[in-house]
Amino acid sequence: MPESSAAAPAAPAGLSPAAPAAAELTAEDAKLVVLARGARARIGAVEGAAVRDQDGRTYAAASVSLPSLTITALQLAVASAVAAGATRLEAGAVVTEASTLDGAGHAAVRDLSADAPIHVAAPDGTVLGTVVE
């Protein structure tokens, strides 16, 4: 089969583009995307997220929107990790239809790690980009 010469789609604002080689996540980071997709699908949430802590433990969550409480999936995943004793995060992933990473979730990850990559993926699991700052 001939190779496709089609250009990769542009990265959403605020994300580093997922080049073909970069789109192939490590096994551990790919697991985060799978967990985030599952959390999102389980309750039909707007977004799902998962994080991995310094010990390799993973935490998945979905966004919550109640009259008295609104929290992003990434904030809830980080909160779950902290509640379980995590002091540092190695990586995170968000599955969403949005084209950017939400500021509150990004800030929550940065509270525990200045350099953990946060992979942003579409609902089908396609990685749209990675936030590293």
Residue pairs with C-beta under 8 A, 6 or more apart in sequence:
8 17
8 18
8 19
8 20
10 17
11 17
11 18
11 128
11 129
12 98
12 99
12 100
12 120
12 128
12 129
13 99
13 100
14 100
14 101
14 131
15 100
15 101
15 120
15 128
15 129
15 130
15 131
16 22
16 129
16 130
16 131
16 132
17 129
18 127
18 128
18 129
18 130
22 127
22 130
23 126
23 127
25 33
25 119
25 127
28 52
28 56
28 90
28 91
29 91
29 93
29 117
29 119
31 50
31 58
32 50
32 51
32 52
32 58
32 91
32 92
32 93
32 119
33 50
33 93
33 95
33 119
33 121
33 125
33 127
34 125
35 48
35 50
35 58
35 60
35 93
36 47
36 48
36 49
36 50
36 60
36 73
36 93
36 94
36 95
36 121
37 48
37 95
37 121
37 123
37 125
38 48
38 60
39 45
39 48
39 49
39 50
39 60
39 61
39 62
39 73
40 46
40 47
40 48
40 62
40 73
40 95
40 96
40 123
41 48
42 62
43 62
45 62
45 63
45 64
45 73
46 63
46 65
46 73
46 96
46 97
47 62
47 63
47 72
47 73
47 74
47 94
47 95
47 96
47 97
47 98
48 60
48 61
48 62
48 63
48 73
48 94
48 95
48 96
49 60
49 61
49 62
49 72
49 73
49 74
49 76
49 77
49 92
49 93
49 94
49 95
49 105
50 58
50 59
50 60
50 61
50 77
50 92
50 93
51 58
51 59
51 74
51 77
51 78
51 81
51 89
51 91
51 92
51 93
51 109
51 116
52 58
52 89
52 90
52 91
52 92
53 59
53 81
53 84
53 86
53 87
53 88
53 89
53 90
54 86
54 87
54 88
54 89
54 90
55 86
56 90
57 81
57 84
57 86
59 77
59 78
59 80
59 81
59 84
59 86
60 77
61 73
61 74
61 76
61 77
61 79
61 80
62 73
62 76
63 71
63 72
63 73
63 76
64 70
64 71
64 76
71 79
72 102
72 104
72 105
72 108
73 94
73 96
73 105
74 92
74 94
74 101
74 102
74 104
74 105
74 106
74 108
74 109
74 118
75 104
75 105
75 108
77 92
78 89
78 92
78 105
78 108
78 109
78 111
78 112
79 108
81 89
81 112
82 112
86 112
87 112
88 112
88 113
89 109
89 112
89 113
89 116
90 113
90 116
91 116
91 117
91 118
91 119
92 109
92 116
92 117
92 118
92 119
93 118
93 119
93 120
93 121
94 101
94 102
94 105
94 118
94 119
94 120
94 121
95 121
95 122
95 123
95 125
96 120
96 121
96 122
96 123
97 122
97 123
99 128
100 120
101 118
101 120
101 131
105 118
106 118
106 131
109 116
109 118
115 132
117 130
117 131
117 132
118 130
118 131
118 132
119 127
119 129
119 130
120 127
120 128
120 129
120 130
120 131
121 127
121 128
122 128
